[in-house]
Amino acid sequence: MTLDWSIVWTHRWDLAQGAGVTVLLTVLTMLVAVPAGIVLALMRLSRSRVLSTAALWFVEFFRNLPLLLVVYWAFYVMPVFLHIEFSAFATGLMALCLNVAAYNAETFRAGINSIRKGQMEAAMAVGMSRWQAMRKVIIPQAWRRVLPVLASTWVSLFKDTSLVSVIAVGELAHVALQIRSSSFRVLEMLTAMAVIYWLMGYPQAKLVDWIHRKFEVKE
């Protein structure tokens, strides 16, 4: 077998553009899924049975489906029910947001539940409403506890964006596999894709380690 690594250099800008789309998908997904997760967590903890049940079903449905299946479902099924055609990028983003929001909801719910009940009681004793106590006292403390978990979710999401390549979203995996198919340089392109993912993912993983040490909560 003769290896030709020049194919990687020839398509360097295509790969860079794909890597940029991967980062964009990761950022946009977290921008949506973090506030959505907070809302879902508050709904789960609500005294309203309707809100808590609705949030429970949403979380359990999307948290227990394989992300790949959610991607296919968003691409093939959702347009039929909504009668709206979405671009591949929008569909992939939607699938990622649904999946990550469900996980974030459980992360925030666990963080909120980890705060001692006396904190809520003390806040309400000085005249705060339940919502004010949650917003000003509970959530800020819970945020510190869930930040390391959210950072780990970010790293997992960064790699999971490769799954939207199955619906032709032009992120790194899709671009690399397209070049592989057209050039028949399988080993070169798979190696290049692995190296790029590692070079981008390793600093993020080390940052997560730092966040875990920095924001570790010791009771």
Backbone as JSON, one array per atom type, in Angstrom:
{
  "sequence": "MTLDWSIVWTHRWDLAQGAGVTVLLTVLTMLVAVPAGIVLALMRLSRSRVLSTAALWFVEFFRNLPLLLVVYWAFYVMPVFLHIEFSAFATGLMALCLNVAAYNAETFRAGINSIRKGQMEAAMAVGMSRWQAMRKVIIPQAWRRVLPVLASTWVSLFKDTSLVSVIAVGELAHVALQIRSSSFRVLEMLTAMAVIYWLMGYPQAKLVDWIHRKFEVKE",
  "N": [[0.85, -1.2, 0.0], [0.56, 2.18, -0.91], [0.98, 5.21, 0.61], [-0.43, 8.44, 0.5], [-0.05, 11.33, 1.73], [-0.38, 13.86, 0.89], [-2.93, 14.4, 0.14], [-4.29, 15.22, 2.35], [-3.2, 17.76, 2.87], [-3.93, 19.03, 0.52], [-6.67, 19.27, 0.81], [-6.92, 20.86, 3.02], [-8.24, 23.25, 3.67], [-10.9, 22.61, 3.34], [-11.19, 20.7, 5.36], [-10.65, 22.32, 7.55], [-12.81, 24.06, 7.42], [-14.87, 22.23, 7.92], [-14.19, 21.5, 10.54], [-14.68, 23.93, 11.75], [-17.47, 24.06, 11.52], [-18.13, 21.95, 13.19], [-17.33, 22.98, 15.7], [-19.05, 25.18, 15.78], [-21.57, 23.91, 15.87], [-21.35, 22.67, 18.37], [-21.13, 24.88, 20.13], [-23.55, 26.32, 19.63], [-25.43, 24.38, 20.32], [-25.0, 24.04, 23.11], [-25.59, 26.63, 23.94], [-28.31, 26.67, 23.62], [-29.15, 24.34, 24.97], [-28.36, 24.58, 27.65], [-29.87, 26.75, 29.01], [-32.37, 25.6, 28.4], [-32.19, 23.2, 29.77], [-32.13, 24.13, 32.41], [-34.71, 25.22, 32.63], [-36.27, 22.89, 32.22], [-35.44, 21.41, 34.43], [-36.42, 22.98, 36.54], [-39.11, 22.73, 35.97], [-39.42, 19.98, 36.47], [-39.1, 20.04, 39.2], [-41.22, 21.47, 39.97], [-44.29, 22.28, 41.74], [-46.51, 21.86, 40.32], [-48.32, 19.33, 38.91], [-48.79, 18.9, 36.21], [-46.73, 20.33, 34.87], [-44.43, 19.09, 35.97], [-44.81, 16.44, 35.17], [-44.85, 16.66, 32.37], [-42.24, 17.58, 31.89], [-40.83, 15.4, 32.9], [-41.54, 13.32, 31.12], [-40.46, 14.34, 28.73], [-37.69, 14.45, 29.34], [-37.09, 11.75, 30.0], [-37.76, 10.52, 27.61], [-36.02, 11.59, 25.56], [-33.54, 11.25, 26.75], [-33.15, 8.56, 26.85], [-33.07, 7.6, 24.33], [-31.0, 6.58, 21.6], [-28.65, 8.9, 20.35], [-28.16, 8.95, 17.61], [-30.51, 7.86, 16.57], [-32.29, 9.87, 17.27], [-31.38, 11.89, 15.62], [-31.98, 10.85, 13.06], [-34.75, 10.68, 13.39], [-35.46, 13.39, 13.71], [-34.8, 14.28, 11.2], [-36.27, 12.77, 9.31], [-38.87, 12.28, 10.32], [-39.92, 14.44, 11.9], [-40.34, 16.69, 10.07], [-42.59, 15.74, 8.71], [-44.67, 15.79, 10.56], [-44.65, 18.47, 11.37], [-44.85, 19.79, 9.02], [-42.89, 21.33, 7.86], [-39.92, 22.06, 6.21], [-36.65, 21.6, 7.16], [-33.24, 22.75, 7.04], [-30.31, 20.64, 6.66], [-28.37, 21.31, 8.54], [-29.85, 22.77, 10.48], [-31.6, 20.77, 11.29], [-29.86, 18.83, 12.36], [-28.78, 20.35, 14.45], [-31.08, 20.74, 15.97], [-31.67, 18.12, 16.79], [-29.41, 17.54, 18.37], [-29.75, 19.48, 20.37], [-32.15, 18.65, 21.6], [-31.38, 16.2, 22.7], [-29.16, 16.88, 24.41], [-30.28, 18.82, 26.07], [-32.05, 17.29, 27.58], [-30.25, 15.71, 29.09], [-28.89, 17.78, 30.42], [-30.96, 18.78, 31.96], [-31.34, 16.83, 33.95], [-28.86, 17.05, 35.13], [-28.91, 19.67, 36.21], [-31.11, 19.39, 37.89], [-30.18, 17.53, 39.75], [-28.12, 19.07, 40.81], [-29.53, 21.2, 42.0], [-31.06, 19.8, 43.88], [-29.04, 19.01, 45.53], [-28.46, 21.08, 47.19], [-28.82, 22.11, 50.49], [-31.96, 21.9, 52.19], [-32.41, 23.79, 54.11], [-31.39, 26.14, 53.13], [-33.28, 27.13, 51.31], [-35.42, 27.44, 53.07], [-34.4, 29.37, 54.81], [-34.09, 31.55, 53.09], [-36.76, 32.05, 52.37], [-37.7, 32.7, 54.84], [-36.77, 35.25, 55.3], [-38.37, 36.75, 53.73], [-38.37, 36.27, 50.98], [-39.86, 35.11, 47.94], [-40.69, 31.78, 46.75], [-39.71, 31.5, 44.13], [-37.91, 33.69, 43.97], [-36.07, 32.92, 45.92], [-35.12, 30.59, 44.74], [-33.93, 31.64, 42.42], [-32.04, 33.53, 43.36], [-30.63, 32.37, 45.44], [-30.52, 29.45, 45.5], [-30.02, 28.45, 42.79], [-27.59, 29.86, 42.0], [-25.73, 28.63, 43.78], [-26.05, 25.96, 43.06], [-25.17, 26.07, 40.46], [-22.36, 26.23, 40.59], [-21.8, 23.66, 41.42], [-22.67, 22.05, 39.31], [-21.19, 22.84, 37.16], [-18.68, 21.47, 36.52], [-19.77, 19.05, 35.53], [-21.26, 19.94, 33.35], [-19.17, 20.84, 31.79], [-17.93, 18.43, 31.14], [-20.0, 17.34, 29.67], [-19.92, 19.06, 27.5], [-17.5, 18.28, 26.21], [-18.14, 15.65, 25.47], [-20.28, 16.21, 23.78], [-18.96, 17.62, 21.76], [-17.63, 15.57, 20.42], [-19.8, 13.96, 19.74], [-21.1, 15.4, 17.8], [-20.29, 14.44, 15.4], [-22.11, 12.55, 14.62], [-24.16, 13.75, 13.22], [-23.31, 13.74, 10.7], [-24.51, 11.79, 9.23], [-26.75, 12.83, 8.08], [-25.78, 14.51, 6.25], [-24.7, 16.93, 7.21], [-22.32, 19.45, 7.05], [-19.99, 18.98, 8.8], [-16.86, 18.17, 10.46], [-16.46, 15.29, 10.37], [-18.17, 14.51, 8.27], [-17.11, 15.95, 6.09], [-14.49, 14.87, 5.95], [-15.07, 12.18, 5.39], [-16.34, 12.42, 2.95], [-14.23, 13.33, 1.34], [-12.63, 11.09, 1.55], [-14.21, 9.23, 0.17], [-14.23, 10.25, -2.43], [-11.55, 10.36, -3.13], [-10.5, 7.91, -2.55], [-8.65, 7.53, -0.58], [-8.47, 6.08, 2.08], [-7.17, 5.36, 4.57], [-5.5, 7.59, 4.99], [-7.32, 9.76, 5.22], [-8.99, 8.99, 7.33], [-7.12, 8.86, 9.35], [-6.26, 11.53, 9.4], [-8.64, 12.76, 10.18], [-8.93, 11.68, 12.75], [-6.67, 12.72, 14.01], [-7.17, 15.49, 13.91], [-9.53, 15.69, 15.42], [-8.47, 14.84, 17.88], [-6.49, 16.78, 18.4], [-8.11, 19.01, 18.73], [-9.82, 18.17, 20.73], [-8.31, 17.31, 22.97], [-7.16, 19.61, 24.41], [-9.59, 20.63, 25.38], [-10.41, 18.56, 27.05], [-8.42, 18.65, 29.0], [-8.96, 21.16, 30.03], [-11.42, 20.65, 31.19], [-10.59, 18.93, 33.24], [-9.21, 20.79, 34.82], [-11.33, 22.47, 35.54], [-12.83, 20.71, 37.08], [-11.11, 20.41, 39.27], [-10.94, 23.05, 40.13], [-13.57, 23.83, 40.78], [-14.43, 21.98, 42.56], [-16.57, 20.75, 45.01], [-16.49, 20.55, 48.41], [-17.94, 18.99, 51.04]],
  "CA": [[0.0, 0.0, 0.0], [1.28, 3.44, -0.99], [0.25, 6.28, 1.28], [-0.27, 9.77, -0.1], [-0.53, 12.27, 2.74], [-0.62, 15.17, 0.28], [-4.39, 14.59, 0.02], [-4.72, 15.97, 3.53], [-2.81, 19.15, 2.66], [-4.74, 19.56, -0.59], [-8.03, 19.55, 1.29], [-6.78, 21.42, 4.37], [-9.26, 24.28, 3.94], [-12.18, 21.9, 3.5], [-11.18, 20.11, 6.7], [-10.74, 23.42, 8.51], [-14.19, 24.52, 7.42], [-15.65, 21.21, 8.61], [-13.89, 21.63, 11.96], [-15.39, 25.12, 12.2], [-18.89, 23.71, 11.67], [-18.2, 21.13, 14.4], [-17.28, 23.89, 16.84], [-20.29, 25.97, 15.77], [-22.65, 23.05, 16.36], [-21.16, 22.48, 19.81], [-21.44, 26.13, 20.83], [-24.98, 26.62, 19.51], [-26.19, 23.38, 21.09], [-24.91, 24.36, 24.53], [-26.3, 27.89, 24.18], [-29.74, 26.34, 23.71], [-29.43, 23.24, 25.89], [-28.15, 24.95, 29.05], [-31.11, 27.34, 29.55], [-33.47, 24.63, 28.3], [-32.02, 22.26, 30.87], [-32.56, 24.79, 33.65], [-36.18, 25.29, 32.61], [-36.8, 21.54, 32.41], [-35.18, 21.02, 35.81], [-37.38, 23.69, 37.38], [-40.41, 22.1, 35.74], [-39.41, 18.71, 37.19], [-39.19, 20.32, 40.64], [-42.41, 22.28, 40.21], [-45.4, 21.67, 42.47], [-47.56, 21.57, 39.35], [-48.2, 17.97, 38.38], [-48.75, 18.97, 34.74], [-45.39, 20.75, 34.47], [-43.44, 18.08, 36.35], [-45.01, 15.24, 34.35], [-44.42, 16.98, 31.01], [-40.77, 17.61, 31.88], [-40.37, 14.03, 33.12], [-41.68, 12.57, 29.87], [-39.48, 14.87, 27.77], [-36.35, 14.04, 29.73], [-36.94, 10.31, 29.89], [-37.85, 10.12, 26.21], [-34.83, 11.92, 24.78], [-32.34, 10.78, 27.42], [-33.01, 7.12, 26.7], [-32.96, 7.26, 22.91], [-29.68, 6.82, 21.01], [-28.6, 10.19, 19.66], [-28.26, 8.7, 16.17], [-31.92, 7.69, 16.27], [-32.91, 11.2, 17.37], [-30.98, 12.61, 14.4], [-32.81, 10.33, 11.97], [-36.14, 11.05, 13.69], [-35.62, 14.82, 13.42], [-34.62, 14.52, 9.77], [-37.27, 12.11, 8.48], [-40.21, 12.23, 10.91], [-40.39, 15.74, 12.37], [-40.93, 17.51, 8.99], [-43.9, 15.21, 8.33], [-45.65, 16.26, 11.55], [-44.66, 19.94, 11.44], [-45.07, 20.3, 7.66], [-41.86, 22.33, 7.63], [-38.65, 21.47, 5.81], [-35.49, 22.25, 7.76], [-31.95, 22.41, 6.45], [-29.62, 19.57, 7.38], [-27.71, 21.9, 9.71], [-30.86, 23.08, 11.49], [-32.12, 19.5, 11.8], [-28.83, 18.27, 13.22], [-28.72, 21.17, 15.65], [-32.29, 20.46, 16.74], [-31.52, 16.8, 17.41], [-28.41, 17.67, 19.43], [-30.33, 20.28, 21.46], [-33.12, 17.83, 22.31], [-30.66, 15.2, 23.48], [-28.33, 17.47, 25.45], [-31.17, 19.49, 27.02], [-32.55, 16.26, 28.49], [-29.18, 15.4, 30.03], [-28.64, 18.96, 31.26], [-32.06, 18.9, 32.92], [-31.03, 15.96, 35.08], [-27.68, 17.61, 35.79], [-29.34, 20.81, 37.02], [-32.01, 18.9, 38.94], [-29.33, 16.95, 40.79], [-27.41, 20.17, 41.46], [-30.48, 21.93, 42.86], [-31.42, 18.93, 45.0], [-27.89, 18.83, 46.42], [-28.41, 22.21, 48.12], [-29.6, 21.78, 51.69], [-33.29, 22.52, 52.24], [-32.35, 24.93, 55.0], [-31.1, 27.34, 52.33], [-34.57, 27.61, 50.82], [-36.22, 27.87, 54.22], [-33.83, 30.62, 55.32], [-34.41, 32.61, 52.13], [-38.19, 32.38, 52.48], [-37.92, 33.28, 56.16], [-36.45, 36.68, 55.25], [-39.35, 37.43, 52.89], [-38.29, 35.94, 49.55], [-40.78, 34.11, 47.41], [-39.99, 30.54, 46.36], [-38.98, 31.76, 42.89], [-36.78, 34.56, 44.29], [-35.08, 32.1, 46.63], [-34.51, 29.69, 43.76], [-33.12, 32.41, 41.48], [-30.96, 34.29, 44.0], [-29.9, 31.6, 46.45], [-30.3, 28.04, 45.19], [-29.4, 28.22, 41.49], [-26.16, 30.24, 41.99], [-24.93, 27.6, 44.45], [-26.11, 24.74, 42.26], [-24.38, 26.28, 39.25], [-20.97, 25.86, 40.88], [-21.71, 22.21, 41.54], [-22.94, 21.36, 38.04], [-20.3, 23.32, 36.1], [-17.8, 20.4, 36.01], [-20.54, 18.08, 34.75], [-21.56, 20.59, 32.08], [-17.92, 20.86, 31.01], [-17.77, 17.08, 30.59], [-21.02, 17.22, 28.62], [-19.4, 19.8, 26.35], [-16.51, 17.46, 25.52], [-18.88, 14.55, 24.84], [-21.04, 16.78, 22.67], [-18.03, 17.94, 20.68], [-17.4, 14.34, 19.64], [-21.08, 13.44, 19.25], [-21.55, 16.14, 16.61], [-19.96, 13.65, 14.21], [-23.25, 11.72, 14.25], [-25.04, 14.44, 12.27], [-22.77, 13.53, 9.34], [-25.38, 10.85, 8.51], [-27.76, 13.58, 7.32], [-25.01, 15.38, 5.36], [-24.27, 18.21, 7.78], [-20.93, 19.57, 6.63], [-19.0, 19.11, 9.88], [-15.56, 17.55, 10.18], [-16.56, 13.88, 9.98], [-18.79, 14.42, 6.94], [-16.15, 16.43, 5.09], [-13.41, 13.89, 5.82], [-15.58, 10.97, 4.75], [-16.59, 12.77, 1.55], [-12.93, 13.32, 0.67], [-12.22, 9.68, 1.48], [-14.98, 8.54, -0.87], [-13.87, 10.76, -3.75], [-10.12, 10.17, -3.41], [-10.17, 6.53, -2.22], [-7.56, 7.54, 0.39], [-9.2, 5.76, 3.3], [-6.32, 5.44, 5.76], [-5.02, 8.96, 5.15], [-8.37, 10.67, 5.67], [-9.43, 8.59, 8.67], [-6.06, 9.28, 10.26], [-6.32, 12.98, 9.51], [-9.82, 13.1, 10.98], [-8.64, 11.32, 14.14], [-5.68, 13.67, 14.54], [-7.82, 16.79, 14.09], [-10.41, 15.56, 16.6], [-7.65, 14.75, 19.08], [-5.87, 18.08, 18.65], [-9.14, 19.93, 19.21], [-10.49, 17.64, 21.92], [-7.42, 17.16, 24.12], [-7.17, 20.81, 25.26], [-10.87, 20.73, 26.06], [-10.42, 17.57, 28.14], [-7.56, 19.16, 30.08], [-9.7, 22.26, 30.66], [-12.42, 20.02, 32.06], [-9.88, 18.47, 34.44], [-8.96, 21.98, 35.63], [-12.61, 22.92, 36.09], [-13.18, 19.77, 38.16], [-10.3, 20.74, 40.45], [-11.23, 24.42, 40.55], [-14.91, 23.99, 41.32], [-14.79, 20.84, 43.4], [-17.28, 21.12, 46.23], [-16.21, 19.66, 49.53], [-18.9, 19.18, 52.13]],
  "C": [[0.88, 1.25, 0.0], [0.43, 4.54, -0.38], [0.57, 7.62, 0.63], [-0.88, 10.8, 0.85], [-0.78, 13.65, 2.16], [-2.11, 15.45, 0.13], [-4.93, 15.4, 1.19], [-4.41, 17.45, 3.35], [-3.66, 19.79, 1.56], [-6.12, 20.0, -0.11], [-8.01, 20.19, 2.68], [-7.87, 22.44, 4.68], [-10.65, 23.67, 4.08], [-12.28, 21.3, 4.9], [-11.31, 21.18, 7.78], [-12.16, 23.96, 8.59], [-15.09, 23.53, 8.14], [-15.43, 21.28, 10.12], [-14.61, 22.85, 12.54], [-16.88, 24.86, 12.41], [-19.09, 22.84, 12.91], [-18.22, 21.99, 15.65], [-18.57, 24.7, 16.94], [-21.46, 25.16, 16.29], [-22.56, 22.86, 17.87], [-21.58, 23.71, 20.59], [-22.94, 26.41, 20.81], [-25.83, 25.64, 20.33], [-26.17, 23.71, 22.58], [-25.63, 25.66, 24.86], [-27.81, 27.66, 24.32], [-30.0, 25.36, 24.85], [-29.21, 23.59, 27.35], [-29.39, 25.65, 29.62], [-32.3, 26.4, 29.46], [-33.39, 23.61, 29.42], [-32.44, 22.84, 32.2], [-34.08, 24.84, 33.73], [-36.79, 23.92, 32.87], [-36.59, 21.07, 33.85], [-36.16, 21.69, 36.76], [-38.79, 23.14, 37.2], [-40.5, 20.77, 36.48], [-39.63, 18.91, 38.68], [-40.43, 21.13, 41.0], [-43.47, 21.52, 41.01], [-46.57, 21.35, 41.55], [-47.34, 20.19, 38.75], [-48.1, 17.97, 36.85], [-47.34, 19.3, 34.26], [-44.36, 19.65, 34.77], [-43.57, 16.83, 35.5], [-44.55, 15.47, 32.91], [-42.9, 16.97, 30.9], [-40.2, 16.21, 32.05], [-40.42, 13.22, 31.84], [-40.66, 13.03, 28.82], [-38.09, 14.33, 28.07], [-36.15, 12.55, 29.53], [-36.98, 9.83, 28.45], [-36.53, 10.36, 25.48], [-33.53, 11.45, 25.44], [-32.1, 9.3, 27.18], [-33.07, 6.66, 25.24], [-31.52, 7.45, 22.44], [-29.7, 8.12, 20.22], [-28.74, 10.01, 18.15], [-29.71, 8.54, 15.75], [-32.66, 9.02, 16.32], [-32.6, 12.02, 16.13], [-31.84, 12.16, 13.23], [-34.27, 10.75, 12.16], [-36.39, 12.51, 13.34], [-35.58, 15.08, 11.91], [-35.78, 13.96, 8.94], [-38.7, 12.24, 9.01], [-40.74, 13.61, 11.26], [-40.96, 16.61, 11.24], [-42.32, 17.04, 8.57], [-44.98, 15.75, 9.26], [-45.76, 17.78, 11.56], [-44.96, 20.58, 10.09], [-44.11, 21.45, 7.35], [-40.57, 21.6, 7.25], [-37.51, 22.28, 6.43], [-34.23, 21.87, 6.99], [-31.3, 21.3, 7.25], [-28.96, 20.11, 8.64], [-28.71, 22.16, 10.82], [-31.42, 21.8, 12.11], [-31.13, 18.85, 12.76], [-28.72, 19.02, 14.53], [-29.91, 20.88, 16.57], [-32.16, 19.13, 17.48], [-30.52, 16.85, 18.56], [-28.98, 18.41, 20.63], [-31.32, 19.45, 22.28], [-32.43, 16.82, 23.23], [-29.92, 15.82, 24.66], [-29.18, 18.2, 26.49], [-31.72, 18.5, 28.04], [-31.5, 15.88, 29.53], [-28.9, 16.57, 30.97], [-29.73, 19.13, 32.31], [-31.79, 18.06, 34.16], [-29.81, 16.46, 35.85], [-28.08, 18.76, 36.71], [-30.26, 20.36, 38.16], [-31.2, 18.3, 40.1], [-28.57, 18.05, 41.54], [-28.3, 20.94, 42.42], [-30.84, 21.09, 44.09], [-30.27, 18.74, 45.99], [-27.75, 19.97, 47.42], [-29.32, 21.91, 49.31], [-30.92, 22.56, 51.73], [-33.32, 23.74, 53.15], [-32.06, 26.23, 54.28], [-32.4, 27.96, 51.82], [-35.41, 28.16, 51.98], [-35.71, 29.2, 54.78], [-34.17, 31.79, 54.4], [-35.87, 33.03, 52.23], [-38.51, 33.01, 53.83], [-37.63, 34.78, 56.19], [-37.33, 37.42, 54.23], [-39.27, 37.14, 51.4], [-39.41, 34.98, 49.17], [-39.98, 32.87, 47.03], [-39.16, 30.77, 45.1], [-37.78, 32.65, 43.14], [-35.68, 33.77, 44.99], [-34.36, 31.16, 45.66], [-33.52, 30.45, 42.87], [-31.9, 33.05, 42.13], [-30.09, 33.47, 44.95], [-29.53, 30.2, 45.96], [-29.53, 27.84, 43.88], [-27.95, 28.69, 41.45], [-25.26, 29.22, 42.68], [-24.9, 26.31, 43.64], [-25.24, 24.85, 41.02], [-22.93, 25.86, 39.45], [-20.8, 24.35, 40.92], [-21.87, 21.49, 40.2], [-21.97, 21.77, 36.94], [-19.33, 22.24, 35.62], [-18.52, 19.37, 35.16], [-20.88, 18.66, 33.38], [-20.33, 20.64, 31.19], [-17.67, 19.49, 30.39], [-18.79, 16.83, 29.48], [-20.57, 17.91, 27.35], [-18.44, 18.93, 25.54], [-17.19, 16.29, 24.81], [-19.65, 15.04, 23.63], [-20.16, 17.08, 21.49], [-17.76, 16.73, 19.79], [-18.69, 13.8, 19.03], [-21.61, 14.2, 18.04], [-21.25, 15.37, 15.33], [-21.15, 12.81, 13.74], [-24.17, 12.41, 13.24], [-24.49, 14.34, 10.85], [-23.68, 12.6, 8.54], [-26.49, 11.56, 7.75], [-27.08, 14.69, 6.52], [-24.81, 16.79, 5.89], [-22.77, 18.32, 7.56], [-19.94, 19.81, 7.74], [-17.79, 18.24, 9.54], [-15.68, 16.12, 9.69], [-17.13, 13.74, 8.57], [-17.81, 14.84, 5.85], [-15.05, 15.4, 4.86], [-13.88, 12.63, 5.09], [-15.92, 11.22, 3.28], [-15.28, 12.76, 0.75], [-12.42, 11.89, 0.53], [-12.91, 8.97, 0.34], [-14.54, 8.96, -2.26], [-12.42, 10.47, -4.13], [-9.67, 8.72, -3.21], [-8.96, 6.43, -1.29], [-8.16, 7.34, 1.78], [-8.33, 5.99, 4.54], [-5.87, 6.88, 6.03], [-6.1, 9.86, 5.76], [-8.89, 10.28, 7.06], [-8.39, 8.98, 9.72], [-6.09, 10.78, 10.48], [-7.5, 13.41, 10.38], [-9.56, 12.81, 12.46], [-7.67, 12.32, 14.77], [-6.32, 15.02, 14.82], [-8.75, 16.76, 15.3], [-9.59, 15.56, 17.88], [-7.03, 16.1, 19.42], [-6.87, 19.1, 19.17], [-9.74, 19.47, 20.53], [-9.6, 17.57, 23.15], [-7.35, 18.41, 24.99], [-8.49, 20.99, 26.01], [-10.94, 19.76, 27.25], [-9.56, 18.04, 29.31], [-8.23, 20.34, 30.79], [-10.77, 21.72, 31.6], [-11.78, 19.52, 33.34], [-9.63, 19.65, 35.38], [-10.24, 22.48, 36.3], [-13.04, 22.01, 37.23], [-12.4, 20.1, 39.43], [-10.69, 22.1, 41.02], [-12.56, 24.52, 41.28], [-15.38, 22.78, 42.12], [-15.42, 21.32, 44.7], [-17.02, 20.09, 47.29], [-17.15, 19.97, 50.66], [-18.18, 19.19, 53.48]]
}
